[in-house]
């Protein structure tokens, strides 16, 4: 059965205008634009098993036909609505013969693949696994729900999006002008408001648009085709008669059910009450079960709001109970109030800490309950259970320093309070008590002779360093600062200019499996780490790695000719004016609307050694060193200078600048590591104080823990 064998003379306009090559294809530039993975696969005739997933009229079958027109493999087509196991067996037998006799691969296209039941899909699986056939599936339903996991795991998923209004306009005008397949041989005048109406009501569906255009053109005269020279006019009334308003796209048992509830919850999580009410209205109008909606609202009250507003669960549950008493249609007020409340209140997902604790319970060998926490009502006399337990209510504020975790898990943190809503009130208290409890645990171990600061107990040393420096927390916060404000899509091209060993790169690759991930790192060793990790993970879409030093970024990435990026990350690369000018040169590598996302350490605003009380005797020398480092000979820029130079350089390059976050990145750290006498700071310190003085400063800092803060500015530089 060949889906593509159609009589073009009598076929509908939508079929006649179906693109034959990638150059004729409209839309989906995120998938088949220059440099995109799918385009490279088609052009190289290296198609692996793929599943095209998206709404009707977005070009899934068209892409399959383009592959059929370009591949050197045998191409077979089936429609899952019409074909069964018999037709599949015939296609597999033919593919087996082609492979055996001619060593030729077979590509099997299955339209509406989700229509096959599990047994039919299972029958296909062995032949995909052994390479007899390469599968191209097309489905309007989410393949994770409607295609068996084994097929999904062996296929690349490409999500096709509804066409934009501008893309639909291009489709319509191409059909009007095309003399071979469209209406280019006729004199057609379509009024602008009529074209706009057809485009708007088509709702991103190219097939719907072409069907309406065909009806409008061919019913605009009594007999079609008209006599030569006849002018055809399509006005708004004709357009309105030719395309009907689409019904609400919602199926309570299908994919749109899950997509809509997902959009609803994500809008609440994103604190957007307007979008939340829109998706709620769509579900209510489509007849969604209100109990299902309230169930998701109750979950959101704990998952997305949580401890930031502990009253949220009470309020939503009360509204759900009220709905049970009132029912519809007045019950819509309860749904609306619950939605608005959750969308506008503070958010925190710290309740997810439970899942970290569960992972620890599953994966680590946790010892027995500590003796002082055991039940003392049974064996306290024989075994001492419960002895040495301190009763918190007997102490001030009903709290006392005491370790409740097993000593081996004293470094574990499962609950991280946020700094919003109610949790802001308890944040400092929880952190202070946690540190005190950890100290109590360590002191207890030292008294028992089980703990030392020697190299033999590196685990505890690492924890002490983590506790004092919070370095791992800084890295996690930095990563969050990059990804909280931007939304990388599956087909985004992303370049990381300061990849290191992959802090931002691996997170990027979770989001853009069909896009290009490129990274610049400053040593072959770090590049090797990234390549080795990619190889171990068996990633099909391997990152492009460039090794280079200095700030001449345009030269380093020059081999990426013709590639445009949606995002370029610049992590802590700006210190001086030259860095800004070099970074502005990269605007040429951005897609229109693409962004350079920067983090900039503000050296002038953080804590300085001259401010530390323990170094008061050396304050004048330290001030001189800091002045030298921050000013001459190569001046380190302050916030105002950075913003001014960035605004000037990127305006010339064709970008607008937005500073979206300024954040503190350190709370407290051990000062023992702050001064390295081999560094430029250490050298300047020795010049001011002499070697003995510099060593004395280092000795004063050794083992000390002081308030220490640094500040980072986040910038988004968008190409106009």
Secondary structure, DSSP 8 states (H G I E B T S, - for coil): --TT---TTTS-HHHHT--SSGGG--S-HHHHSTT-HHHHHHHTT----EEEEESTTSSHHHHHHHHHHH-SSEEEEEETTT--HHHHHHHHHHHHHHHHHH---EEEEEETGGGS-HHHHHHHHHHHHTTSEEEEEEESS-HHHHS-HHHHHTSEEEEE----HHHHHHHHHHHHH-TTTSSTTSEEEE-HHHHHHHHHHHTT-HHHHHHHHHHHHHTSSSSSS--TT-EEEE-HHHHHHHS--------TTSHHHHHHHHHHHHHHHTT-HHHHHHHHHHHHHTT--HHHHHHHHHHHIIIIIGGGGTTHHHHHHHHHHHHHHH-TTTTHHHHHHHHHHHHHS----GGGHHHHHHHHHHHS------GGGS-TTTSHHHH-TTTT---GGGSGGG------S-GGGTT-------SSHHHHHHHHHHHHHHHHHHHHHHHHHHHTT---SSGGGHHHHHHHHHHHH-HHHHHHHHHHHHHTT----TT--EEETT-TTTTTHHHHHHH-TTS-EEEEESSHHHHHHHHHHHHHTT-SS--EEEE--SS-HHHHTTTSTT--EEEEEEES--SSHHHHHHHHGGGGGEEEEEEEEEEEE-TTTS--GGG-GGGGGGHHHHHHHHHHHHTSSS----HHHHHHHHHHHHHHHTEEEEEEEEEE--SEEEGGGT--TTSHHHHHHHHHHHHHHHHHHHHHHTT-EEE---EEEEEEEEE-
